[in-house]
Amino acid sequence: MNLRNVAIIAHVDHGKTTLVDQLFRQSGTFRDNQRVEERAMDSNDLEKERGITILAKCTSVEWNGTHINIVDTPGHADFGAEVERILSMVDGVILLVDAAEGPMPQTKFVTGKALSLGLKPIVVVNKIDRPDARASEVLDEVFELFLNLEANDEQLDFPTLYASGRAGYAGKTDDVREGDLTPLFQTIVDHVPAPALDPQGEFKMLATLLDRDNFLGRILTGRIESGTLNINDPIRAMDVNGNVVEDGRVTKLFAFQGLERVPVESAKAGDIVAIAGLVKATVSNTIGTPAISEPLHAREIDPPTLSMTFAVNDSPFAGKDGDKVQSRVIRDRLLREAEGNVAIRVTETAGSDAFEVAGRGELQLGVVIETLRREGFELGISRPRVLFRDGPNGREEPYETVVVDVDDEFSGTVIDKMALRKAEMTDMRPSGGGKTRLIFSAPSRGLIGYHGEFLSDTRGTGIMNRLFEKYGPYKGPIQGRQNGVLISMEKGPAVAYALSALEDRGILFISPGEMLYEGMVIGENAKIQDLEVNPLKSKQLTNFRASGPKDEGIRLTPPRRMSLEQAIAYIQDDELVEVTPKAIRIRKRYLDPHERKRQSRKMEAA
């Protein structure tokens, strides 16, 4: 069978999507004069803005009579569930490693999943043209990683290629600096086995990706494990426990060609296809003929480690920006998100106007919030909390492996800050170019909100990567934010005269003219306690003319503007982030100052 199914896996920013661009160009998928966006596979608006891959996507190229299905995967561990699902669709993986950075924590996470499935790896050392490339050392590190992940002898005998995804060439030696990607195409054809599946058996397929279309409804993507499927065939969906979800008919059948889904009349075992026609079936369901009695084995997804509360927005400005503000609408949308994204878990709280959403990390939940915000939702978001569990020796909490690359001069500061957050350093070594690589084992709880502080401490030059490691013993209380906040005690537009007087108190988050309300956080106090202030106070008008510099124009320091992730990481337990389509505001959970005092006394008594 002239068919190959392969996934490309790598750490964030090691060049997966750029390499796929070149595979498209050199296989003739695009016309010579066709205008194609850079990183064409990152089709989602959020992916384009952030420059990262969030969703796993299928595509295909034709090369010398061989049809190669390629799955582009996210590199960030927060989106690891996307990778775990799609590995069941492929027969081999291309592991892309940066020629300077080498294998990183998230490389280890995804590679471990692939090797445990018995998939054969092809190692591509990418960005070989970097001036600080160290190809031979990186290859040794990859081999050591494979040994640590208990790869078998066949997997350890992997082919190695050296490439530049941006320049579009690959070769078998590390001195290659020109050519094309023919060696990579040839290695895929030679090394990745054709699907060894039964085209004569009954039709069975495991749904691994879920998409929606306004006209076709649900579209389920997966690889046909056995048999043949035709348009209008009757099909049945079955869950992992063997219960029938629904019966239906194939209304549309799609194969992947380049960046597009193209309608086909039939498909056979080994093909990666998308099916329309079912209304209840979801990810991990087995789709097959009405005669199927046993579901296909679906891989277990690692459990979530972090949760947030998504509440109805109850601020005085609720409903001014968004049109989706009711709890029922928010609930339906979150449940729909959890269907397609199996790493997310949604549970209702006792009050029914708030929902507990658990996921893999701050970035994953931040992307969910940003998506809802762009769809017109208004939400109140709580501080992230780690999910504890009961172990044999008492309460356990999640730990993460943290790999930090910093300039030598900042390493002492980072070690001190990580020690305050109960992290233990497991390795420290020079990484070349005046940089040091530090590796920590740290409780996830201590890392919430640290990234912004880390960037400040390292003058923006540090790189931090995190990966879930294990559940371990509870480490006790960890110190949170050091500073209190400035809280508005009035409702109305902020006044420049009042803000100039408040600048001595701390750092402001707002500009003159912005609408404020009582209980809204407008800045960070220089001291440890919270402070209520009046940002609406204007200058007293009298008949006397002031002499001297008092009447000169007021000059304010530009306010600190926080992104969604920064705001979520910044807040404390008694605060919320108000998210609307047009604004991100920080506020106190209880807006009334007397209610805040009552609640704080309750907490102290408890």
MIKOL-119096 format. One record per residue (C-alpha): x, y, z; residue in one letter. Coordinates in steps of 0.5 Angstrom, whole numbers, plus 500, padded with zeros to 3 digits. Each point is the difference from the previous one (the first is absolute). Example, Ala and Ser with C-alpha at 12.3 -4.5 7.8 and 13.67 -1.06 7.14 Angstrom:
! MIKOL-119096
525491516A/502507498S/
This chain:
! MIKOL-119096
500500500M/503507498N/498503506L/504503506R/497503507N/505504504V/499505505A/505506501I/502501508I/504505503A/501505505H/497507499V/504505495D/504494498H/497501493G/495495498K/495504497T/505503496T/503494497L/493498498V/500506496D/506498496Q/497493499L/494503497F/504504495R/505494498Q/495495499S/496505495G/494501505T/500507498F/500503493R/507504499D/496507500N/495498506Q/500505505R/501496507V/500503507E/506498504E/499494505R/494498496A/498495505M/499505505D/493502498S/497502506N/500507502D/503499507L/505496497E/502505495K/501505505E/504496505R/504497495G/499493503I/496494498T/494498505I/496495496L/502494496A/498500493K/501495494C/502501493T/503496495S/506501494V/501495494E/507499499W/502495494N/494496500G/499499508T/495504504H/503502506I/495502506N/503505504I/497502507V/503507503D/500500508T/501505505P/506501503G/498502507H/498495506A/494504501D/497498494F/503493501G/493496499A/500502493E/506496499V/498494504E/494499496R/503501493I/506495501L/495494499S/499503493M/507499498V/505495499D/506504501G/503507502V/505505498I/503503506L/503507499L/505503505V/503506500D/508500498A/502505505A/494499506E/500492499G/494496503P/496504505M/495498506P/494499495Q/504497495T/501494505K/492500502F/498499493V/506495498T/498496506G/493499497K/502498493A/506495502L/495497505S/495499494L/506496496G/500506495L/507500496K/503507501P/504504494I/504505504V/501507496V/505505503V/497506498N/503507499K/507497498I/502507497D/500504507R/506503502P/500496507D/498493497A/503494504R/497495496A/504494502S/499502508E/493500498V/499493497L/504497506D/495504504E/494497496V/503493501F/501501507E/492502500L/498494497F/504495504L/497504506N/493499497L/501492499E/500500493A/501493497N/506498495D/496502494E/498507502Q/507501502L/503498493D/496507498F/502503493P/503507501T/499506496L/503507500Y/496506498A/498507499S/492501500G/500507498R/505499494A/497494498G/506495500Y/502493503A/506496500G/503494504K/506503502T/500507505D/504504494D/494500496V/499507498R/496500493E/495495496G/493498502D/496496504L/500493495T/504497506P/495501505L/494497495F/504494498Q/502499508T/492500501I/499495494V/505495502D/500501508H/492501502V/497493499P/493500495A/494499504P/499493502A/493500500L/494495497D/496503495P/496494499Q/497500507G/494504503E/501508500F/503502507K/503507502M/502504506L/498507500A/506504502T/498507498L/493504501L/499506495D/493504499R/497503493D/494504500N/497496494F/503493501L/500500508G/505496504R/506497496I/504495503L/507498498T/503494500G/504494497R/496494497I/503494504E/496495496S/495499494G/498505495T/495506500L/496503495N/495506500I/493498503N/502494503D/497499507P/504501506I/500499508R/504504505A/502496506M/503503507D/507497503V/495496505N/497497494G/493503500N/497503494V/500507499V/496501494E/498497493D/501504494G/502500493R/506503496V/498507497T/506502498K/507497500L/507504499F/507499499A/506505501F/503503494Q/505505502G/497505504L/493498498E/495495502R/497497493V/494496499P/501493498V/495494499E/504494503S/506499505A/503494502K/504497506A/506505502G/497506497D/499506504I/493503499V/495505503A/493497501I/494505500A/493497502G/500499507L/497504505V/502497507K/507496499A/506504503T/507499501V/503493502S/493496497N/501495495T/496501494I/499493496G/494496496T/494499504P/502493501A/506502505I/500497507S/507502503E/503507500P/507502498L/505501506H/500508501A/507502503R/499503507E/501507501I/504503505D/496503506P/499508500P/505503506T/497507500L/493503501S/496507500M/493503501T/497503494F/494504503A/495504497V/502507500N/497504506D/503507499S/497506499P/502500493F/497494499A/497499493G/503506497K/505497495D/497493499G/494497498D/501493503K/499501508V/495495503Q/503494503S/496495496R/503502494V/507500503I/499493503R/498497493D/506503496R/505498506L/497493499L/501500492R/507502501E/501494505A/497495495E/505502495G/506501505N/501494504V/505503504A/495505503I/495498506R/494504501V/496500507T/494504502E/501503507T/494501506A/498507498G/499498492S/502506498D/508498500A/503494497F/507497502E/504499494V/506495501A/506500494G/507499499R/503507502G/499507500E/501501492L/495495498Q/495503505L/502507497G/499497493V/493498502V/498507503I/503504495E/496495495T/493502504L/502507500R/500501493R/494496499E/496506504G/500497507F/501503507E/503496505L/503501507G/506496501I/503498507S/508498501R/502494498P/500494505R/504494500V/496493500L/503496507F/498493501R/501495505D/506495500G/502495505P/504505504N/495505500G/498506496R/504501493E/501505495E/503501493P/507501499Y/503503493E/507499497T/503507499V/505501495V/503507500V/505503495D/503507503V/506505499D/505498506D/499506503E/493499502F/500492502S/501502507G/494504500T/496495497V/502495505I/498504506D/493501497K/499493499M/503498507A/494505502L/495496496R/502493503K/504498494A/506495500E/506501495M/502493497T/505503495D/504506498M/505500494R/502505496P/497500493S/505504496G/500508498G/500502507G/494497502K/498495505T/495494500R/496499507L/495494501I/495500506F/495495502S/495505503A/493500502P/495503495S/497504506R/506504500G/501501493L/493504499I/501507499G/508499500Y/501501492H/499508500G/505500506E/505496497F/500504493L/501506505S/506497504D/503498493T/499506496R/496497495G/506495498T/498494504G/496494497I/496495505M/497494498N/495495504R/498493500L/495496505F/505495503E/496497506K/495500506Y/505501506G/499502507P/497506502Y/505506501K/496504505G/498508499P/504504495I/501507500Q/495504495G/500507497R/505504504Q/496507499N/493502501G/495504495V/497506500L/492500500I/496505497S/494502505M/496504495E/497499493K/501504494G/505503495P/508500503A/502507501V/508502498A/500505506Y/499494505A/504495496L/506504501S/499501507A/500492500L/506499496E/504500507D/496495503R/502494495G/499498492I/494502497L/496495495F/495506497I/500506496S/496507501P/493499497G/499493501E/494498504M/501497506L/495497506Y/500499507E/505493502G/504501493M/507499501V/504506497I/507499502G/505496504E/502503507N/507501502A/498497506K/498493502I/493502502Q/494502496D/498507499L/493504499E/501506496V/496505496N/503501493P/494504498L/502506504K/501507496S/503506502K/496505504Q/498506496L/501507503T/500507498N/508501502F/505499494R/505495502A/507502499S/506496498G/501493497P/493497503K/496502494D/505497495E/497493496G/500494504I/505495498R/498493502L/505493499T/496496495P/496494504P/502493500R/495496495R/500493502M/498494495S/495495501L/505495503E/504505504Q/493503503A/498493502I/507498503A/500507504Y/494499504I/499497507Q/494496502D/496506502D/500503493E/497498493L/502502493V/494503497E/501498492V/495503495T/501501492P/503507501K/504500507A/503496505I/500503507R/502498507I/495500506R/499498507K/495494501R/496504504Y/499507498L/497503506D/506502505P/495498506H/499493497E/507499499R/502502507K/495495502R/502494496Q/508501502S/498500507R/496493499K/506498496M/505502506E/495496505A/500494496A/
